[in-house]
Amino acid sequence: MRIVYSLLVFLFLCPALLSAAEVNQGQCASTINMYCTMCHTTERICAGLQKNDSDAWKKILQRMSDNNEDIDAGVRKVVHACLTSLPSVKSIVCPK
């Protein structure tokens, strides 16, 4: 069942895989919620937003991918775009 759900999310996100500029808040919220908060609190992710740059996020996402087979290159690309290119990413990730 998880594979089916992951496939559906992938197909939903597929257009965003073409360019970081194409990701939107809805895609970021659902992707971060599905993949990142499985292991991390939003507080931890939010703290990372304040200290990590684009290269640091790439390394972190690769390490997370090594720990979780569901986080493939497409998911990493979308999450990276969400964490580095949206000006409002803090409003998506950080608790109020």
Residue, then its C-alpha position, 0 to 999 in steps of 0.5 A: m500500500r505504501i508503494v502505491y501511495s508513494l507512486l501516486v505522490f510521485l505522479f502528482l509531483c512529476p511536473a515539479l521534477l523538471s525545474a525547481a522554479e515549478v514547485n509550489q506550496g501545496q507540493c512542498a507541504s505534502t512532500i515534506n509531510m510525507y517524507c521528512t516528518m516520518c523521521h524528523t519534527t518540523e522544529r528540527i527541519c525549521a532549525g535547519l532552514q536557518k543554518n543550511d544552504s543549498d549544498a548542505w541540503k543536498k548532502i543532508l538529503q543524500r544521507m536521508s536517502d541512504n537511510n530510507e529507500d523511499i527517498d529517491a532522486g526525484v523526491r530529493k530534487v523536489v524537497h531540495a527545491c522546496l527547502t531552498s527556492l520558495p521564499s515562503v518555505k518557513s510558513i509551510v514547515c515551521p510551526k506557528 
